């Protein structure tokens, strides 16, 4: 606002007369108008609001494109975007009718839900009598599951994002991918037939698919040799253009795969994945800590080092004070003292913390829980939680079976569950919660999980009569991540939707997940 004011005042000094219009998106804030008034130019400008809320990035993906949401809310505690989220939900309900079943977890989710309900009450006539087109909506705070956002992505779309950064549904491929001296902006969605088939695949399967695709394309080109003039004319007018387009896209994705391989080989990606899996399973913690120290000392990547530190902290309920000080000192020596602020911010966000005296109560808590009733145990453990907010990842992982037990090697070509998005080592916590709640149609039976997530007061269910809802609409589920989500989670939800859809066709009553929605960016650089 002060920058705008300086431009207007500079024009005044120069004697230039102009009309000024300031358009705020996605919403206009009173504080901004106050600054314009303080700068003495409020009367010289007209202000308007462009209530941009939802951008459709793909057939099953919407985004609010608010990269600042995560930092503003989860770090600074700024609640200004909650109204924007509520307005977006209200827009969807006016377009597609009321949502018969609403579920949510997290403080932000509850606030957005309550504000949205107030908007619905104020404009009751808009959705009254409408037949619902979306059967279920699930609101989930990003801080409910930081672990998934911190794990390295191994599905193709996730690796493309990690390597090239997908912004607003498109990616800039540089000369190393295009095999020319120019960069190329490519739209990544279901219209790209090659990308559509490999986006959710584990990276180990992608080269084999692209190789087979190349052979198929070559076979289609070779058909020209035995054609007469009429057949050749039909081939040129009907098929050639499509084949050339597919060939161009295929060469781009092969180039992207090669670039990803070069980068990951340089970073010793396999060893990184092995360390992450060890942290998730709770094994070889000392060896994992040594690997992180070596990673920092070699200055492989400041972001990767921070991700590993945060993953160690959350899975271990905070770092031992001695380890915290040692790792912090090594990081600052490797990457510079300016990262003191980074460590402060990570601590405030609960991503990288130091174990305190209260954290030693975990063992006592588990013993006491066995001796008293579940209700009493809940009260005691709630009291313990108030001493130090812990991630409780180990207990949650055990309760929800997040680490699959597999006999032999996990088959990534024919995945059996959502764990394939992390090479069969871990089922995304956020996606498991969604699966469990939707199976139960409530939080019933998940009380212990909700308590371990420190969300006892922020898990809610709102179910209305489904008389007007068609069976088709009840199969449609909208998942809203508040604070951004990763492409791994989107792939896992797509897999869940496909699997549950198959169950439904076999006669089992389970809604299919067709629509995943991201409200903002900001998690591990993997969100739109």
C-alpha positions, 0 to 999 in steps of 0.5 A: 500500500505504501508503494502504491501511495509513493507512486501516486504522490510522485505523480502529484509532485510532478503535476501529473493528473491520473485516475487510479484504481486498486483491485484487491484479490482475493479480498479487500482488507480494511487495514489496506484502506487505512494505510492509503488514508494515512498516506493521504491518497485515499480520496485519489484512488478507487478500490475494488475487490476481485473475489477470486476463490477457486482455480480449476487446475484439473478435472479433479483438482481445485486450488485457491493459489494462496501460497502465503496461507500456510505461513500466515495462519500456522506460523503467524496466527493470522486468521484473515484467509479463513473468511476467503476459505468460507466464501469459497465453500459457500460458492461451491454450495451455491453452485452444487447444492448443500453438502449432506455430510461434513467432516473436519479436523483442526482448529482452522477447519473448524473456524472455516466451517463455522464461518461458512455455516453463518454465510449459509444461514444469512443466504438460506434461500440460495441452496434451499430445495437444491438437490446435492451434487457433492455427497461428502466434504472433508476439511483438514488442517495441514498441521494435523499431518506434517510428516507426509509433507516432509517425506520425499515424493516418489510419484512422477508428478511429485518428483516433477514438482520437486525438481522443476516446481509446478506453479498454477498447474504448469511447469517450465521445462528448461533446455536440459529437458527440451533439448533446445536452447529455449525453455518451454511452459507446459500445462500438466493436466489430464489433457496431456495423455502421456502425463495423465497415464504416468502422473500417479505412478511410482517413478520406478515404473515410469521409464518402462511405460515411456519406453513401451509408449515410444515403441507403440508410437513407432509402430503407428508411424510404421503403418504408413509404409503399406498404405495406398493414396486414400489410406495415406490421405486419411492417416495424414488428415486424422491421425498424424497431428495427434501422433506428432503431439503425442511424440512431442509430449513423450520426448518432453517427459523422457527429458524430464525423467532424465533430469530428475534421475541426474539430480537424484543420483547426485543427491544419493536419493536412495540413501535419503529414502532409506533414512526417511523410512528408518525414521518413519518406522522408528529404527536405527535412529542413531544411524539416521542422525549420523546421516543427517549430520553428514548431509549437513556437513557435505552441504548437499541441500539446505532444504533437504537437510531441514526436511530431515531435521523436521522429520526426525523431530516430529517422529521422535517427539522432539530432539534430545537437547544435546542432539538439537544443539549439535545439529543446529550448530552444524547447520548454522556453520554449514549454511550461515547464521541467518538461519537462526530465524529459520530455526526460530520459525520452525520451532514456533510452527512445531516442526523442529522442537527440543524435548522438554521435561514433560516429554519424558512422561510418555512411558508413565502415561502408557502404564497409567492408561492400562490401570484405569478406565479409558475415560480416566486415562483420556483425562490424565493424558490430556493433562500430560499433553498440556505440559508439552504438545507432542506429535505422538506420531509413533502412537498414531502410526500404530493405531492407524497401521500407517507402516504396512507389514509386508511379507517379501517385497512390496509390488509397486507395479500393482500396489495394494494400498496407498503406501505405494506413494512412499514405496510401500513404507508409509500410508499418508496419515492425512489420507488414512484419516479421511479413509477411516472417517468416511468408512465410519461416516463419523469420528466414532471409534477414532476418539483415541486418534483425535486425542493423540492428534491434539484435536479433541475440541476440533474434530466435527461431523455434520450429517443431514438427511440424504433424502434429496441426495442421489446415489451418484452425488453421494459417491462424490467427495470433496477433500479440502486441505487447509494449508496446502497438500502434496502431490503424493497425497493427491495420488493416494486419494486418487488411488483410494477413490479408484479402489473404493469405486471398485468395491462399490461396483462389487456391492460394498457401500463406500463412496468413491473419492473423485475430487481432491481440493487444495486451498493453498500452497506452502508445504515442503515446496510441493503444493500449488 
